Amino acid sequence: MEKKNIEGVRINKYISDYGFCSRREADKLIEDERVTINNRLATPGDRVTDSDNVRIDGEHLAFVPREARPKKHRW
């Protein structure tokens, strides 16, 4: 069986890596048609690279450093 060389990462991981929300929440955003990639609606499983233009509710996805993200405490 051949392995395909697929570039990029899945859209839900890309959004969660940028600190916007979790992967599961990103899946819900995609299902609600709130995410676009290069001015087209995203579908679950789409792959993106750093050169792609990802927008959520029309706003460009901006990177939030890990230090600036809210901290989650487990008790």
PDB file of N, CA, C and O in Angstrom:
ATOM      1  N   MET A   1       0.845  -1.178   0.000  1.00  0.00           N
ATOM      2  CA  MET A   1       0.000   0.000   0.000  1.00  0.00           C
ATOM      3  C   MET A   1       0.890   1.240   0.000  1.00  0.00           C
ATOM      4  O   MET A   1       1.825   1.343   0.794  1.00  0.00           O
ATOM      5  N   GLU A   2       0.591   2.178  -0.896  1.00  0.00           N
ATOM      6  CA  GLU A   2       1.381   3.392  -1.007  1.00  0.00           C
ATOM      7  C   GLU A   2       0.978   4.404   0.049  1.00  0.00           C
ATOM      8  O   GLU A   2      -0.199   4.542   0.381  1.00  0.00           O
ATOM      9  N   LYS A   3       1.974   5.112   0.572  1.00  0.00           N
ATOM     10  CA  LYS A   3       1.703   6.204   1.485  1.00  0.00           C
ATOM     11  C   LYS A   3       1.723   7.495   0.684  1.00  0.00           C
ATOM     12  O   LYS A   3       2.632   7.737  -0.109  1.00  0.00           O
ATOM     13  N   LYS A   4       0.719   8.310   0.901  1.00  0.00           N
ATOM     14  CA  LYS A   4       0.650   9.587   0.209  1.00  0.00           C
ATOM     15  C   LYS A   4       1.454  10.617   0.996  1.00  0.00           C
ATOM     16  O   LYS A   4       1.397  10.655   2.225  1.00  0.00           O
ATOM     17  N   ASN A   5       2.191  11.438   0.289  1.00  0.00           N
ATOM     18  CA  ASN A   5       2.925  12.517   0.923  1.00  0.00           C
ATOM     19  C   ASN A   5       2.014  13.736   0.981  1.00  0.00           C
ATOM     20  O   ASN A   5       1.905  14.486   0.011  1.00  0.00           O
ATOM     21  N   ILE A   6       1.368  13.928   2.114  1.00  0.00           N
ATOM     22  CA  ILE A   6       0.397  14.996   2.273  1.00  0.00           C
ATOM     23  C   ILE A   6       1.065  16.138   3.039  1.00  0.00           C
ATOM     24  O   ILE A   6       1.630  15.940   4.114  1.00  0.00           O
ATOM     25  N   GLU A   7       0.986  17.333   2.460  1.00  0.00           N
ATOM     26  CA  GLU A   7       1.582  18.499   3.101  1.00  0.00           C
ATOM     27  C   GLU A   7       0.597  19.141   4.062  1.00  0.00           C
ATOM     28  O   GLU A   7      -0.617  19.005   3.911  1.00  0.00           O
ATOM     29  N   GLY A   8       1.134  19.840   5.052  1.00  0.00           N
ATOM     30  CA  GLY A   8       0.310  20.600   5.976  1.00  0.00           C
ATOM     31  C   GLY A   8      -0.235  19.763   7.112  1.00  0.00           C
ATOM     32  O   GLY A   8       0.045  18.571   7.238  1.00  0.00           O
ATOM     33  N   VAL A   9      -1.024  20.432   7.934  1.00  0.00           N
ATOM     34  CA  VAL A   9      -1.666  19.781   9.080  1.00  0.00           C
ATOM     35  C   VAL A   9      -3.168  19.948   8.957  1.00  0.00           C
ATOM     36  O   VAL A   9      -3.651  20.808   8.221  1.00  0.00           O
ATOM     37  N   ARG A  10      -3.890  19.130   9.674  1.00  0.00           N
ATOM     38  CA  ARG A  10      -5.348  19.224   9.634  1.00  0.00           C
ATOM     39  C   ARG A  10      -5.774  20.565  10.225  1.00  0.00           C
ATOM     40  O   ARG A  10      -5.130  21.098  11.129  1.00  0.00           O
ATOM     41  N   ILE A  11      -6.862  21.089   9.700  1.00  0.00           N
ATOM     42  CA  ILE A  11      -7.318  22.434  10.065  1.00  0.00           C
ATOM     43  C   ILE A  11      -7.627  22.544  11.552  1.00  0.00           C
ATOM     44  O   ILE A  11      -7.333  23.578  12.153  1.00  0.00           O
ATOM     45  N   ASN A  12      -8.212  21.514  12.170  1.00  0.00           N
ATOM     46  CA  ASN A  12      -8.538  21.621  13.592  1.00  0.00           C
ATOM     47  C   ASN A  12      -7.281  21.702  14.457  1.00  0.00           C
ATOM     48  O   ASN A  12      -7.268  22.427  15.452  1.00  0.00           O
ATOM     49  N   LYS A  13      -6.233  20.977  14.099  1.00  0.00           N
ATOM     50  CA  LYS A  13      -4.967  21.048  14.828  1.00  0.00           C
ATOM     51  C   LYS A  13      -4.306  22.401  14.615  1.00  0.00           C
ATOM     52  O   LYS A  13      -3.729  22.971  15.542  1.00  0.00           O
ATOM     53  N   TYR A  14      -4.391  22.909  13.402  1.00  0.00           N
ATOM     54  CA  TYR A  14      -3.811  24.217  13.085  1.00  0.00           C
ATOM     55  C   TYR A  14      -4.440  25.304  13.950  1.00  0.00           C
ATOM     56  O   TYR A  14      -3.732  26.152  14.493  1.00  0.00           O
ATOM     57  N   ILE A  15      -5.766  25.285  14.079  1.00  0.00           N
ATOM     58  CA  ILE A  15      -6.460  26.284  14.886  1.00  0.00           C
ATOM     59  C   ILE A  15      -6.100  26.133  16.356  1.00  0.00           C
ATOM     60  O   ILE A  15      -5.872  27.130  17.041  1.00  0.00           O
ATOM     61  N   SER A  16      -6.048  24.898  16.851  1.00  0.00           N
ATOM     62  CA  SER A  16      -5.722  24.691  18.270  1.00  0.00           C
ATOM     63  C   SER A  16      -4.271  25.042  18.565  1.00  0.00           C
ATOM     64  O   SER A  16      -3.969  25.537  19.651  1.00  0.00           O
ATOM     65  N   ASP A  17      -3.365  24.796  17.618  1.00  0.00           N
ATOM     66  CA  ASP A  17      -1.956  25.160  17.815  1.00  0.00           C
ATOM     67  C   ASP A  17      -1.777  26.671  17.903  1.00  0.00           C
ATOM     68  O   ASP A  17      -0.853  27.149  18.561  1.00  0.00           O
ATOM     69  N   TYR A  18      -2.641  27.412  17.256  1.00  0.00           N
ATOM     70  CA  TYR A  18      -2.572  28.866  17.331  1.00  0.00           C
ATOM     71  C   TYR A  18      -3.180  29.401  18.617  1.00  0.00           C
ATOM     72  O   TYR A  18      -3.121  30.604  18.871  1.00  0.00           O
ATOM     73  N   GLY A  19      -3.763  28.532  19.431  1.00  0.00           N
ATOM     74  CA  GLY A  19      -4.275  28.934  20.733  1.00  0.00           C
ATOM     75  C   GLY A  19      -5.670  29.515  20.712  1.00  0.00           C
ATOM     76  O   GLY A  19      -6.103  30.116  21.695  1.00  0.00           O
ATOM     77  N   PHE A  20      -6.385  29.348  19.605  1.00  0.00           N
ATOM     78  CA  PHE A  20      -7.734  29.915  19.524  1.00  0.00           C
ATOM     79  C   PHE A  20      -8.715  29.103  20.350  1.00  0.00           C
ATOM     80  O   PHE A  20      -9.511  29.671  21.097  1.00  0.00           O
ATOM     81  N   CYS A  21      -8.670  27.789  20.228  1.00  0.00           N
ATOM     82  CA  CYS A  21      -9.572  26.908  20.970  1.00  0.00           C
ATOM     83  C   CYS A  21      -9.020  25.486  20.887  1.00  0.00           C
ATOM     84  O   CYS A  21      -7.955  25.256  20.315  1.00  0.00           O
ATOM     85  N   SER A  22      -9.757  24.539  21.464  1.00  0.00           N
ATOM     86  CA  SER A  22      -9.339  23.141  21.409  1.00  0.00           C
ATOM     87  C   SER A  22      -9.682  22.540  20.045  1.00  0.00           C
ATOM     88  O   SER A  22     -10.391  23.156  19.249  1.00  0.00           O
ATOM     89  N   ARG A  23      -9.179  21.350  19.785  1.00  0.00           N
ATOM     90  CA  ARG A  23      -9.476  20.680  18.514  1.00  0.00           C
ATOM     91  C   ARG A  23     -10.960  20.397  18.364  1.00  0.00           C
ATOM     92  O   ARG A  23     -11.524  20.576  17.285  1.00  0.00           O
ATOM     93  N   ARG A  24     -11.592  19.957  19.437  1.00  0.00           N
ATOM     94  CA  ARG A  24     -13.022  19.634  19.373  1.00  0.00           C
ATOM     95  C   ARG A  24     -13.850  20.891  19.114  1.00  0.00           C
ATOM     96  O   ARG A  24     -14.809  20.863  18.342  1.00  0.00           O
ATOM     97  N   GLU A  25     -13.477  21.981  19.760  1.00  0.00           N
ATOM     98  CA  GLU A  25     -14.176  23.237  19.516  1.00  0.00           C
ATOM     99  C   GLU A  25     -13.935  23.719  18.086  1.00  0.00           C
ATOM    100  O   GLU A  25     -14.827  24.298  17.466  1.00  0.00           O
ATOM    101  N   ALA A  26     -12.736  23.481  17.566  1.00  0.00           N
ATOM    102  CA  ALA A  26     -12.430  23.851  16.182  1.00  0.00           C
ATOM    103  C   ALA A  26     -13.291  23.039  15.213  1.00  0.00           C
ATOM    104  O   ALA A  26     -13.748  23.563  14.198  1.00  0.00           O
ATOM    105  N   ASP A  27     -13.509  21.766  15.526  1.00  0.00           N
ATOM    106  CA  ASP A  27     -14.398  20.943  14.687  1.00  0.00           C
ATOM    107  C   ASP A  27     -15.806  21.533  14.641  1.00  0.00           C
ATOM    108  O   ASP A  27     -16.445  21.542  13.589  1.00  0.00           O
ATOM    109  N   LYS A  28     -16.290  22.027  15.784  1.00  0.00           N
ATOM    110  CA  LYS A  28     -17.623  22.632  15.825  1.00  0.00           C
ATOM    111  C   LYS A  28     -17.666  23.913  15.000  1.00  0.00           C
ATOM    112  O   LYS A  28     -18.654  24.177  14.315  1.00  0.00           O
ATOM    113  N   LEU A  29     -16.596  24.714  15.061  1.00  0.00           N
ATOM    114  CA  LEU A  29     -16.534  25.931  14.251  1.00  0.00           C
ATOM    115  C   LEU A  29     -16.586  25.601  12.768  1.00  0.00           C
ATOM    116  O   LEU A  29     -17.245  26.293  11.991  1.00  0.00           O
ATOM    117  N   ILE A  30     -15.889  24.542  12.380  1.00  0.00           N
ATOM    118  CA  ILE A  30     -15.863  24.126  10.973  1.00  0.00           C
ATOM    119  C   ILE A  30     -17.245  23.641  10.545  1.00  0.00           C
ATOM    120  O   ILE A  30     -17.713  23.980   9.458  1.00  0.00           O
ATOM    121  N   GLU A  31     -17.899  22.851  11.393  1.00  0.00           N
ATOM    122  CA  GLU A  31     -19.238  22.353  11.074  1.00  0.00           C
ATOM    123  C   GLU A  31     -20.255  23.492  10.970  1.00  0.00           C
ATOM    124  O   GLU A  31     -21.196  23.419  10.180  1.00  0.00           O
ATOM    125  N   ASP A  32     -20.061  24.545  11.771  1.00  0.00           N
ATOM    126  CA  ASP A  32     -20.962  25.695  11.741  1.00  0.00           C
ATOM    127  C   ASP A  32     -20.631  26.661  10.601  1.00  0.00           C
ATOM    128  O   ASP A  32     -21.228  27.734  10.507  1.00  0.00           O
ATOM    129  N   GLU A  33     -19.694  26.292   9.743  1.00  0.00           N
ATOM    130  CA  GLU A  33     -19.285  27.075   8.567  1.00  0.00           C
ATOM    131  C   GLU A  33     -18.792  28.461   8.958  1.00  0.00           C
ATOM    132  O   GLU A  33     -19.147  29.453   8.322  1.00  0.00           O
ATOM    133  N   ARG A  34     -17.968  28.529  10.011  1.00  0.00           N
ATOM    134  CA  ARG A  34     -17.409  29.792  10.472  1.00  0.00           C
ATOM    135  C   ARG A  34     -15.943  29.933  10.092  1.00  0.00           C
ATOM    136  O   ARG A  34     -15.347  30.984  10.330  1.00  0.00           O
ATOM    137  N   VAL A  35     -15.343  28.884   9.498  1.00  0.00           N
ATOM    138  CA  VAL A  35     -13.917  28.883   9.165  1.00  0.00           C
ATOM    139  C   VAL A  35     -13.746  28.877   7.652  1.00  0.00           C
ATOM    140  O   VAL A  35     -14.400  28.106   6.949  1.00  0.00           O
ATOM    141  N   THR A  36     -12.862  29.744   7.152  1.00  0.00           N
ATOM    142  CA  THR A  36     -12.540  29.756   5.729  1.00  0.00           C
ATOM    143  C   THR A  36     -11.035  29.587   5.543  1.00  0.00           C
ATOM    144  O   THR A  36     -10.229  30.037   6.357  1.00  0.00           O
ATOM    145  N   ILE A  37     -10.689  28.925   4.447  1.00  0.00           N
ATOM    146  CA  ILE A  37      -9.292  28.761   4.052  1.00  0.00           C
ATOM    147  C   ILE A  37      -9.171  29.336   2.649  1.00  0.00           C
ATOM    148  O   ILE A  37      -9.802  28.847   1.712  1.00  0.00           O
ATOM    149  N   ASN A  38      -8.361  30.372   2.511  1.00  0.00           N
ATOM    150  CA  ASN A  38      -8.179  31.032   1.213  1.00  0.00           C
ATOM    151  C   ASN A  38      -9.520  31.394   0.575  1.00  0.00           C
ATOM    152  O   ASN A  38      -9.739  31.142  -0.610  1.00  0.00           O
ATOM    153  N   ASN A  39     -10.405  31.981   1.362  1.00  0.00           N
ATOM    154  CA  ASN A  39     -11.729  32.473   0.925  1.00  0.00           C
ATOM    155  C   ASN A  39     -12.686  31.383   0.463  1.00  0.00           C
ATOM    156  O   ASN A  39     -13.579  31.656  -0.339  1.00  0.00           O
ATOM    157  N   ARG A  40     -12.523  30.155   0.947  1.00  0.00           N
ATOM    158  CA  ARG A  40     -13.512  29.104   0.697  1.00  0.00           C
ATOM    159  C   ARG A  40     -13.801  28.421   2.032  1.00  0.00           C
ATOM    160  O   ARG A  40     -12.940  28.363   2.910  1.00  0.00           O
ATOM    161  N   LEU A  41     -15.011  27.909   2.173  1.00  0.00           N
ATOM    162  CA  LEU A  41     -15.391  27.272   3.435  1.00  0.00           C
ATOM    163  C   LEU A  41     -14.533  26.044   3.702  1.00  0.00           C
ATOM    164  O   LEU A  41     -14.257  25.251   2.801  1.00  0.00           O
ATOM    165  N   ALA A  42     -14.122  25.903   4.943  1.00  0.00           N
ATOM    166  CA  ALA A  42     -13.331  24.744   5.345  1.00  0.00           C
ATOM    167  C   ALA A  42     -14.249  23.552   5.576  1.00  0.00           C
ATOM    168  O   ALA A  42     -15.401  23.704   5.983  1.00  0.00           O
ATOM    169  N   THR A  43     -13.723  22.373   5.311  1.00  0.00           N
ATOM    170  CA  THR A  43     -14.439  21.142   5.599  1.00  0.00           C
ATOM    171  C   THR A  43     -13.575  20.306   6.539  1.00  0.00           C
ATOM    172  O   THR A  43     -12.352  20.439   6.530  1.00  0.00           O
ATOM    173  N   PRO A  44     -14.194  19.448   7.347  1.00  0.00           N
ATOM    174  CA  PRO A  44     -13.397  18.623   8.258  1.00  0.00           C
ATOM    175  C   PRO A  44     -12.372  17.795   7.479  1.00  0.00           C
ATOM    176  O   PRO A  44     -12.701  17.165   6.474  1.00  0.00           O
ATOM    177  N   GLY A  45     -11.143  17.808   7.953  1.00  0.00           N
ATOM    178  CA  GLY A  45     -10.089  17.039   7.310  1.00  0.00           C
ATOM    179  C   GLY A  45      -9.257  17.835   6.321  1.00  0.00           C
ATOM    180  O   GLY A  45      -8.270  17.318   5.798  1.00  0.00           O
ATOM    181  N   ASP A  46      -9.631  19.088   6.049  1.00  0.00           N
ATOM    182  CA  ASP A  46      -8.804  19.913   5.173  1.00  0.00           C
ATOM    183  C   ASP A  46      -7.423  20.088   5.789  1.00  0.00           C
ATOM    184  O   ASP A  46      -7.270  20.111   7.010  1.00  0.00           O
ATOM    185  N   ARG A  47      -6.428  20.210   4.929  1.00  0.00           N
ATOM    186  CA  ARG A  47      -5.060  20.427   5.391  1.00  0.00           C
ATOM    187  C   ARG A  47      -4.607  21.813   4.976  1.00  0.00           C
ATOM    188  O   ARG A  47      -4.914  22.282   3.880  1.00  0.00           O
ATOM    189  N   VAL A  48      -3.867  22.466   5.874  1.00  0.00           N
ATOM    190  CA  VAL A  48      -3.382  23.811   5.608  1.00  0.00           C
ATOM    191  C   VAL A  48      -1.887  23.896   5.890  1.00  0.00           C
ATOM    192  O   VAL A  48      -1.329  23.098   6.643  1.00  0.00           O
ATOM    193  N   THR A  49      -1.258  24.882   5.267  1.00  0.00           N
ATOM    194  CA  THR A  49       0.148  25.188   5.517  1.00  0.00           C
ATOM    195  C   THR A  49       0.231  26.618   6.029  1.00  0.00           C
ATOM    196  O   THR A  49      -0.780  27.317   6.098  1.00  0.00           O
ATOM    197  N   ASP A  50       1.422  27.047   6.382  1.00  0.00           N
ATOM    198  CA  ASP A  50       1.596  28.406   6.889  1.00  0.00           C
ATOM    199  C   ASP A  50       1.296  29.454   5.835  1.00  0.00           C
ATOM    200  O   ASP A  50       1.001  30.599   6.177  1.00  0.00           O
ATOM    201  N   SER A  51       1.361  29.093   4.570  1.00  0.00           N
ATOM    202  CA  SER A  51       1.100  30.065   3.507  1.00  0.00           C
ATOM    203  C   SER A  51      -0.391  30.264   3.245  1.00  0.00           C
ATOM    204  O   SER A  51      -0.765  31.181   2.513  1.00  0.00           O
ATOM    205  N   ASP A  52      -1.257  29.419   3.830  1.00  0.00           N
ATOM    206  CA  ASP A  52      -2.698  29.550   3.629  1.00  0.00           C
ATOM    207  C   ASP A  52      -3.267  30.660   4.512  1.00  0.00           C
ATOM    208  O   ASP A  52      -2.738  30.949   5.585  1.00  0.00           O
ATOM    209  N   ASN A  53      -4.348  31.272   4.047  1.00  0.00           N
ATOM    210  CA  ASN A  53      -5.029  32.334   4.770  1.00  0.00           C
ATOM    211  C   ASN A  53      -6.241  31.732   5.481  1.00  0.00           C
ATOM    212  O   ASN A  53      -7.246  31.413   4.845  1.00  0.00           O
ATOM    213  N   VAL A  54      -6.142  31.579   6.796  1.00  0.00           N
ATOM    214  CA  VAL A  54      -7.219  30.983   7.593  1.00  0.00           C
ATOM    215  C   VAL A  54      -7.935  32.090   8.349  1.00  0.00           C
ATOM    216  O   VAL A  54      -7.306  32.903   9.026  1.00  0.00           O
ATOM    217  N   ARG A  55      -9.261  32.114   8.226  1.00  0.00           N
ATOM    218  CA  ARG A  55     -10.062  33.120   8.914  1.00  0.00           C
ATOM    219  C   ARG A  55     -11.191  32.429   9.676  1.00  0.00           C
ATOM    220  O   ARG A  55     -11.761  31.437   9.221  1.00  0.00           O
ATOM    221  N   ILE A  56     -11.498  32.989  10.855  1.00  0.00           N
ATOM    222  CA  ILE A  56     -12.617  32.522  11.665  1.00  0.00           C
ATOM    223  C   ILE A  56     -13.549  33.704  11.844  1.00  0.00           C
ATOM    224  O   ILE A  56     -13.144  34.744  12.365  1.00  0.00           O
ATOM    225  N   ASP A  57     -14.790  33.555  11.418  1.00  0.00           N
ATOM    226  CA  ASP A  57     -15.783  34.633  11.442  1.00  0.00           C
ATOM    227  C   ASP A  57     -15.265  35.879  10.725  1.00  0.00           C
ATOM    228  O   ASP A  57     -15.573  36.999  11.133  1.00  0.00           O
ATOM    229  N   GLY A  58     -14.489  35.697   9.670  1.00  0.00           N
ATOM    230  CA  GLY A  58     -13.982  36.805   8.882  1.00  0.00           C
ATOM    231  C   GLY A  58     -12.728  37.453   9.430  1.00  0.00           C
ATOM    232  O   GLY A  58     -12.147  38.317   8.774  1.00  0.00           O
ATOM    233  N   GLU A  59     -12.294  37.058  10.619  1.00  0.00           N
ATOM    234  CA  GLU A  59     -11.089  37.619  11.228  1.00  0.00           C
ATOM    235  C   GLU A  59      -9.909  36.695  10.985  1.00  0.00           C
ATOM    236  O   GLU A  59     -10.027  35.475  11.108  1.00  0.00           O
ATOM    237  N   HIS A  60      -8.766  37.285  10.637  1.00  0.00           N
ATOM    238  CA  HIS A  60      -7.554  36.506  10.390  1.00  0.00           C
ATOM    239  C   HIS A  60      -7.117  35.820  11.681  1.00  0.00           C
ATOM    240  O   HIS A  60      -7.144  36.429  12.751  1.00  0.00           O
ATOM    241  N   LEU A  61      -6.718  34.567  11.582  1.00  0.00           N
ATOM    242  CA  LEU A  61      -6.271  33.797  12.739  1.00  0.00           C
ATOM    243  C   LEU A  61      -4.889  34.288  13.151  1.00  0.00           C
ATOM    244  O   LEU A  61      -3.939  34.189  12.375  1.00  0.00           O
ATOM    245  N   ALA A  62      -4.771  34.814  14.362  1.00  0.00           N
ATOM    246  CA  ALA A  62      -3.510  35.358  14.852  1.00  0.00           C
ATOM    247  C   ALA A  62      -2.917  34.427  15.897  1.00  0.00           C
ATOM    248  O   ALA A  62      -3.641  33.826  16.692  1.00  0.00           O
ATOM    249  N   PHE A  63      -1.600  34.315  15.889  1.00  0.00           N
ATOM    250  CA  PHE A  63      -0.906  33.447  16.838  1.00  0.00           C
ATOM    251  C   PHE A  63      -0.913  34.076  18.224  1.00  0.00           C
ATOM    252  O   PHE A  63      -0.626  35.263  18.383  1.00  0.00           O
ATOM    253  N   VAL A  64      -1.245  33.264  19.226  1.00  0.00           N
ATOM    254  CA  VAL A  64      -1.198  33.688  20.625  1.00  0.00           C
ATOM    255  C   VAL A  64      -0.114  32.867  21.304  1.00  0.00           C
ATOM    256  O   VAL A  64      -0.232  31.645  21.390  1.00  0.00           O
ATOM    257  N   PRO A  65       0.958  33.525  21.795  1.00  0.00           N
ATOM    258  CA  PRO A  65       2.023  32.761  22.458  1.00  0.00           C
ATOM    259  C   PRO A  65       1.484  31.974  23.649  1.00  0.00           C
ATOM    260  O   PRO A  65       0.534  32.395  24.309  1.00  0.00           O
ATOM    261  N   ARG A  66       2.096  30.844  23.906  1.00  0.00           N
ATOM    262  CA  ARG A  66       1.638  29.961  24.981  1.00  0.00           C
ATOM    263  C   ARG A  66       1.624  30.680  26.331  1.00  0.00           C
ATOM    264  O   ARG A  66       0.762  30.405  27.166  1.00  0.00           O
ATOM    265  N   GLU A  67       2.568  31.597  26.554  1.00  0.00           N
ATOM    266  CA  GLU A  67       2.636  32.309  27.830  1.00  0.00           C
ATOM    267  C   GLU A  67       1.439  33.240  28.018  1.00  0.00           C
ATOM    268  O   GLU A  67       1.052  33.522  29.152  1.00  0.00           O
ATOM    269  N   ALA A  68       0.855  33.716  26.936  1.00  0.00           N
ATOM    270  CA  ALA A  68      -0.259  34.660  27.022  1.00  0.00           C
ATOM    271  C   ALA A  68      -1.623  33.966  27.058  1.00  0.00           C
ATOM    272  O   ALA A  68      -2.644  34.619  27.270  1.00  0.00           O
ATOM    273  N   ARG A  69      -1.642  32.668  26.855  1.00  0.00           N
ATOM    274  CA  ARG A  69      -2.908  31.933  26.881  1.00  0.00           C
ATOM    275  C   ARG A  69      -3.380  31.748  28.314  1.00  0.00           C
ATOM    276  O   ARG A  69      -2.558  31.685  29.228  1.00  0.00           O
ATOM    277  N   PRO A  70      -4.691  31.659  28.529  1.00  0.00           N
ATOM    278  CA  PRO A  70      -5.190  31.408  29.880  1.00  0.00           C
ATOM    279  C   PRO A  70      -4.680  30.067  30.398  1.00  0.00           C
ATOM    280  O   PRO A  70      -4.625  29.082  29.661  1.00  0.00           O
ATOM    281  N   LYS A  71      -4.317  30.044  31.647  1.00  0.00           N
ATOM    282  CA  LYS A  71      -3.798  28.824  32.243  1.00  0.00           C
ATOM    283  C   LYS A  71      -4.938  27.988  32.800  1.00  0.00           C
ATOM    284  O   LYS A  71      -5.865  28.517  33.414  1.00  0.00           O
ATOM    285  N   LYS A  72      -4.866  26.678  32.583  1.00  0.00           N
ATOM    286  CA  LYS A  72      -5.882  25.765  33.093  1.00  0.00           C
ATOM    287  C   LYS A  72      -5.296  25.018  34.286  1.00  0.00           C
ATOM    288  O   LYS A  72      -4.243  24.388  34.191  1.00  0.00           O
ATOM    289  N   HIS A  73      -5.978  25.101  35.374  1.00  0.00           N
ATOM    290  CA  HIS A  73      -5.510  24.437  36.588  1.00  0.00           C
ATOM    291  C   HIS A  73      -6.326  23.174  36.822  1.00  0.00           C
ATOM    292  O   HIS A  73      -7.542  23.164  36.634  1.00  0.00           O
ATOM    293  N   ARG A  74      -5.662  22.138  37.223  1.00  0.00           N
ATOM    294  CA  ARG A  74      -6.348  20.902  37.593  1.00  0.00           C
ATOM    295  C   ARG A  74      -6.216  20.719  39.089  1.00  0.00           C
ATOM    296  O   ARG A  74      -5.111  20.761  39.629  1.00  0.00           O
ATOM    297  N   TRP A  75      -7.304  20.521  39.743  1.00  0.00           N
ATOM    298  CA  TRP A  75      -7.280  20.363  41.193  1.00  0.00           C
ATOM    299  C   TRP A  75      -7.366  18.922  41.566  1.00  0.00           C
ATOM    300  O   TRP A  75      -7.360  18.589  42.752  1.00  0.00           O
TER     301      TRP A  75
END
